[in-house]
Amino acid sequence: MRDRPLLVTVALVLAALLVVGAVLWWLLFKDTASIRRPVVQPPMLAVSL
């Protein structure tokens, strides 16, 4: 595994993007739930449901 720094870098970047995406998604969901105004459903939410 020492000769695969690129694979490790890609894995770390994907993990970081996943964490950032989860935090942003949670903030978006929290904001839309607390503001109580009609919002357009995000495409990703419609696909996941």
MODELLER restraints for C-alpha pairs under 7 A, 6 or more apart:
rsr = mdl.restraints
at = mdl.atoms
